Amino acid sequence: MIRAGDITIAITVFRRREYVLGAIRSALEQTVPVKVMVVEDCSPDTGMQALITNEFGDRIRYIRNPSNRGLFDNWNACMEYCTTPWLSILHDDDLLLPCFVEKMIVASDRAPGRALYFGRLKNIFPSGETKEPAEVDWGNWRDLGSGRGLEEFLQQSIVGYAGNLMRVEAARSLGGFRKNSLYTGDWDLWFRLSLVFGAVEISEVVGVGRGQEDGDRATTRIIRNGWKWVLDNVQRKRNLAQLRKIRGEERAFERSHLLSGNPIPLRLLAEVAPGFSRRTLRYNWWLFTQSKSPHWRYKVLQIILRLTGPEGLLWLPKRAVKNEPQDSKWPTAG
């Protein structure tokens, strides 16, 4: 069983001083107190450290990387600085609910021996609108190392930020996060942890993920440039390769089956298509036309775009998305 003294929450910091104090406060206000450290990735904001240490003093440990390591390698830095067996990484604009640590300890008691435990998130959008996660049909918890959970994890990143807890030694043994990853470095490690050591998801909400449309975010640039679904599919193929290597299970990459269950979000595609290169425009157009339509407007636009070709996506923002739901925009997980 995991104990409170075994856990560190690391808040990764770069800019976002408008959110960071709230993120740190959410880590300090757990019903079961744990160690808290802040890992600043050599931010250009030279006043960041003073802002944070003046607010929280010795309640936190503050570390500034000597040079900028980038998104995923900064998560590796968190593991390097961590002095406890278990680590939770919290983004500087996300929040943990006060029950997070308590729920993780309970989960490890119910399903011991795994290397990754996590809960579910509600999202908050730039408009201030919040969205609760969808209901589940698998009870209080599920194991992602096998069965339906593994099948779902093969196809999409289930583990969100905030609200995950990993065993540091296990993550290190697998090489940590791929520091040169453009988008899916977290999904990559989480999936490998689930295959080798096991992972457990609980049905309770333990954190708040903030959906951002900030153009300076690396993940936002990936979406705006049309590379999201390209990189997602590359990761799915990597997951299948890991499944074959670690467990000897052969699976084919079935793009048509994937698009049947996960159609390309119309509102998001419509908004970002004007920023695509010709190559990514064609690729995303093809994915959209092959997706299973969730409603009649989607189907009508598929017919039109098959006739117009990829360039038809460039006028889509003006005509198609007025009534599309907000929840089809700006995913918070890579």
C-alpha positions, 0 to 999 in steps of 0.5 A: 500500500502507498503511504502519504510519505511515499508521494511527491507532487511536482508542479512543472512551471514555465510561464503562466503565472496567472494560473501557477499559484492555484496549481501549487495551492491545490497540491498543498491543500490535499486531505492527505498532505504530501511533499510538493516541489516546483520544477521550473524549466528555465522560464524567461519570466525571471520573477517566477521564483520570487513570486512562488517562494514569497507565496509558499515559503518552505512549504515547497521545494523550488528547483530551476533547471539550468537550461530549458529541457522542453515539455517531456524532458522536464517531466524526466527532470521531475523524476530525477529530482524526486526523492520519494517512490511515487510521483504525480506531475501537475501542469502549472495551469491545472488543478488537483481536487483535495481528494486526489492523494486520498483516492490514489492511496485507496486505489493502491490498496484495492488494486496493489502492485501496479505502477500507475494509478489515476482518476478522471478529470473535469475540464474547464475551457477559456470561456469559463465553461466546465465539462464533467467527464462522461459516465462509465459502465465499468464500476469504481475502477478498472485495470488498463493492463488487460481486457477492454481497458487495454483495447481502449488505451491502445487507441487513445490517451486515457490518462489526463493531467492532472490526477495521475500517480506513477512509480518512479522506479518503474518509469525509469526502468522503461527509459522515462518520457521520450524527450524528443516527442512532439505530442504523445510522449505521455501516452507513450510512457503510460501505455508501456507502464500499463503493459509491463507493470499494470495501470489502474483508472478509478471512476472518480473525478480527482482533478481539473484539466484546463483546455487552452487555445494559447498559440504559444503552447507546443500542443496547440501548435501541433493541432493548428498545424494539422499534425495531431491526428498524424502523430496520434496514428503514429503513436497507435502504431507504436503501441501495437509494436510495444504490444508485440514486443512485450507480450508477443501479441500481433495486431493490425493497425485498422484505421477504418475501424478507428475512424468508425468509433472516433470521427474527426471533430468537425468544429476543431477541424473547421477552425484550424484547417486554414493553417494546414500545409497542403500535405496535412490538409490532404491527410486531414481531409481524407480522415474526415471523409472516411470518418463515421458521421455522428449526425446528418450535418457531418454526413452532408459535409462529407459528401460536399468535401468529397466533391470539392477535395481538400481545399473545401476545408478552407471554407468550412469555418464560414459555413459549417460549425455554427451549431457544433457543440463546444466539447468537440474543441481543444482536447486537453490530452495528447 
